[in-house]
Amino acid sequence: MAVRAAVLPAIGSPLEITGIDLPDPGPGQVRVRLAAAGVCHSDLSLSDGTMRVPVPAVLGHEGAGTVVAVGEGVTHVTPGDGVVLNWAPSCGACHACSLGEVWLCANALTGTADVYARTTDGTDLHPGLNVAAFAEETVVSASCVLPAPDGVPLTDAALLGCAVLTGYGAVHHSARVRQGETVAVFGVGGVGLAALQAARIAGASKIVAVDVSAEKEELARAAGATDYVVASDTTAREIRSLTGKQGVDVAVECAGRAVSIRTAWDSTRRGGRTTVVGIGGKDQQVTFNALEIFHWGRTLSGCVYGNCDPGQDLPVLAGHIRAGRLDLSALVTEHISLDGIPAAFENMLAGKGGRALVVF
């Protein structure tokens, strides 16, 4: 069956909206009609080669929709069910999974090498990050679908598949922010806005948002920021001045740039925690000297997918949404159609675009 999709023909090439031939689901597979998919900088990292995926591919790693059909052996969802796509399903058998660290599963992305569909001229297509959400419909492994939480519209639930889990998890699972602590979030994109809301939910006493754009202040404050700093050479000094010259207890870096990682570290108090969520390229080199590591006693840690277990964390997030503590609509700056994805990517490349939500 032919459906329309946004195809990445090669690394660094523009996305092309075209028809693809999508097969019926085989054993252990599910076919999903998308309600919405999020467009963010992680997709850009895939298209420009910062993160490597087999190509040609259909990108889109967060989305939600309705089950159209299931293959043999699939029992946890049935046609008509609302589902959230999970781009990093854990295998349950590797070393990381045996330790309970399912977000580090060694086999989570093996499905990206599969051929899941073909172009109308017969070219093999791979599912970017397993789920290929930039399409009217997709066929995924049954492990890549989770029941959508009750009371959450599917168009909003699309954002639960990555941005919200990552931002929420960075605060609650990786940094483990405690009541009354001070927090700085670097980068006010979708993940950063989710992290700001998570810090508010955690009961942080002061939440400082940092971004290169002054125009994001209103969004940041609506998400929970108590203070806003436009990124500059004096950012760390400004944050220390806001925290009694101590620095914040926790800094969460969501941009993946060497300069913001270093600034987040410099903004963290002695003995505090710096968590890096942003995905940077290999050229982004961050340096520290041995004496400062000893003297400051800070903890610097990476954070993959918010250190989350989606199956356990989605119901928790749904509870926050239903209680009004978490606002998914605040994470979106633009609603577009499938045809609008190439332009959205161009805007992000030019530094002009925010986070878009594709509504099918």
N, C-alpha and C positions, 0 to 999 in steps of 0.2 A: 504494500500500500504506500502510495506517495504522500509525503508531507513536506512542508516547507521548513527550512532550517538555516541557521547562520553557520557557514562552513569556513574553517580556516584552511586554505589550500596549502600553505607553506608558512614556516616561521618567518615573521616579519611582513607577511602579505596582508592586504586588507581582507576583512571578512566579506563573504559573498552570500547573499540571500538567494537560496536556490531550492529546487525540489530534490528530495532524496527518497530512495526506496527503502522503507523500513519493514523488516520481516515481522511475522507473527512471533510472539514469545515462544521460546523453546523450553525444555525442562528447566525448572528453577529460575525462570525469568518472568518479568512483569512488564506489561505495556501500560504506559501512563500518558494521559492527555494533560498537558501542562496548563495550569491556571495562571501561573506567573513564574518568572525567574529573575534573580537579582543580577545586575551588572556591576562589577566592582573591579578594583585594581588587580586582584588575583587573576582574573581573566586576562587582563592586559599582560601580566607577568607570563602567562602561558603563551600568548600570541607573539610576544617579543623574544621568547627564548630564555627568559630569566629562570623559569621552571620548564623543564623539558617534557614534552609529550609527543607521542607519535602523530604524524600528520600524513595526509589530510585528516582533520578532526572537526567534530562539532563540539564547541566549547559550551560553557554554562555549567557551573558546579553547585548552584543552589537553586532549588525550585520546589514547587508543590503542585499537585494536580489530582486527577481522578483516575483510578485504575480502570482500564478499558478491557483488558484480558489478562489471564494468568496462564503460565505453562504448567506442565505436569509437575506435581510435587509441591506446589506453592499452596500453603494453607493459612498463612497469617493475614493475608489480605484477599479480598474478592472483588470482582467487577462492581464499580459504583463507590468503592471506598475512597475517601480522601487520604492522601499520603504526602509525606515530606521526603524529599530525596536526600540520601546520605552518601556523599561523595567518597567517604573514607570508611567503608565497612571493615570491621575487624574480623580476622579469621578465627580467633579463639584458640589457636594452636601454636603460634610462634612464641618465642621467648618473651617478647614484650607483653603479649596477651596473657601469658602464664603469670606475669607479675601484676596483672591488673592494669597495665598501662596501654589500654586499647588504642589510644590516640597515636601510639608509636608502632602500630601493627606493621610487621615487615611485609605483609602481603596485601595491604589495603589498596594499593594502586595497580595490582597486576592486571586488572580488567582494562586498563587504558590501552594495553597492547592488542586487545581483541578487535576484530572487525565486527562491527555491530550493524552496519548499514552500508549502502552504496549510493553513489551519485547516479543520476539517470543514465550516464554513459558507462556505468559499470565500475567506476573507480572505488576501491575499498575505502571505508571511512572508519575512524576510531572514535570512541566516546571520550572526549576530553574530561579527565578526572572522573571517569566511570559513568557519569549520568547524562551527559549531552543535553543539558536543559535548554539550550538555545534552539528549540524546535517545537513545533506544534504538538508533537508526540515523541516519546522515546521508549526504547526497550532496554531494561536494566536487569541486573541480577536481583533476585528477591532480597538479598542482603542489603541492597541499596535503597529499600523503601521502608519507611517507618509510618505507622498509623498517625494521621494528622490529629493534633489535640482537639478535643471538643471545645466549641465556643470560640475558635480562632478562624477567621476567614482564610481560605486557601491562598488568596493573594497576599495576605500578611504572612502566612505560615511559610511562604517561600524563603523568607529571610532567616528563618530558624535554622535552615540547613547549613549555614556557614557563619555569616557575620555575627549573629546574635550568640550562637554557641561559642564562637571564638572570643568575642569581647567579654561576655559574661564569665566564661571559664577562665580567662586571663586574670580576672579580678578575684573570683571565688576559689578556683582550683590551683592556679599557679602562684599568684601573689598572696592569696589567702588574706585578703584585707579584713581587718577586724573593726568592730564598732569603735568610732572615735579617732581612727587613724586618718592621716592626711595622704592624699593621692594626687598625682599629676598624670594626665593622659596626653601623650604626644601624637598628634594626627587626628583630626576631627572628620574622618570618613565614616563609613558604615560601621566598621569594627570599633573605631574610637568612640562613636556615639553610643554604641552598645556598652562599651566599657564604662563610660560616664554614668549611664543609667545603673549599671551593676554596682559601681562604687556608691551611688546614692542608696541603692537597696541594701548594701552591706553596712550602711550607717557611718560612712566616712564623714569626718567633721569639716574638712576643707577639700574641695575637688577643683584642681587647677587644670584647665584645658589649654593646650598649646597647639597652634597651627600657623602656617605661613600666611594664611589668609585672614584678614580682619573681618571679612564678611561672614565668617562662620560663627561669630560670637553668639548671635541670637540662637542658633541651633544648639550650640554647646550649652548655653545656660538653660535652655528648655529641657535638655537631657539631664541636667543636674549639676553642671559646673557652677561653683560659687565664685570663681575667678577666671579671667581669660588673659592669656599672654600671647602676643604676636611674636613668632619665633625670630630671634636675632642673636647676635653674639653675646648679649647680656641675659639671655633667658634663664640660665642657671642662677645667676645673681638675683634676678627678679623673683624667682620661686623661693629662694632662701629668705628673701626679705618678707615674703608672704607667710613664712612659717617660723618666725622668730629666729631667723638666721641659721636654722638647723637643716633645712631641706625637708622634703616629704618623706613619709614612712615608705611609700610605694610609688614607683614611677612605672608606667605602662607605655611602652613605645610601640606605636602602630603604623609607622611609616616605612620601616625597613631601610633607613638611610644611616650611613656612618655618623654623620654629624648629629642626627637626632638621637641615636643610640648613646653616643658619647655625652650629649647634653642631658639625657635622661639619667645617666649614671652620675653626672656632676650635680644633678638636682636632688639626688637621694641623700638622706641624712646618713650619718655614720651608723652602721649597723642595719641600714634599711635594705629594701629589696627592689631591684630593677628587673622588670620582666619585658623581654623583647618578643613582640608578636609579629611585627612587620616582616615581610619577605623581601630581603635585599639581594642584589646580585653579588657575584664573587668579587667584583671590583670594589665593593664597599668594605674597605678595611678599617677596623676599629683598633686603636692601640691603647694600652695601659702600661704603666711602669710597675715594677715589682713592689716598690715602696708604698705606692698609693693603695694597692690591693691589700697589703698588710694593714696600713694605717686606718683606712676607712671601714674595713670590716663589712663591706656591703656584699650582698649576694646578687650575682648577675645570672639570669637564667633565660633559656629559650622557652617558647610556648608553642606547641603544635596543636592546632584545632581547639585551642582553649583548654588543653588537657582534659577534654570532655569524653564522656561516654554518652553518645546521643540518645540511646535507648533509655537511659536513666535521667538525663538532664532535660529532655524535651518536656516531660510532664511537669517538672519543676518550673520551667520557663512559662509553660501554659498557665500555671497557677498565678505567677506574677502578672501575666497579661490580663487574666480575668479579674484580678484584684485591682487593676489600674496602676500597678507599680512599674510596668514595662510597656512602653509605647512603641510599637513597631513602625508606625507611620512616620515617626520622627527620624527614622533612618534613611528615608527616601527623599531625594531632592528633585527627581523627575520621573514621570510615568511615560513610557514609550511603547510602541508596538514592536513586533519582530523586525520590521523594516527599519526601525530607528537604531538598531544595534551598531551598524558600521559608523554612523555619525557620532554615537555616544563614545565609541572607542577613539575616534579622531579627536574629540573634545578632551578625553582623558590624556591622550598623548600630548596635546597642546597645553595641558594643565588647566583647562577651562571647565571640565566637567566634574560633576559630583556623582553620587551613587544613583543609578537609574534602576527602575523596576519595570521589566517587560511584562505587560499584561496581555495575555492571549485572548 
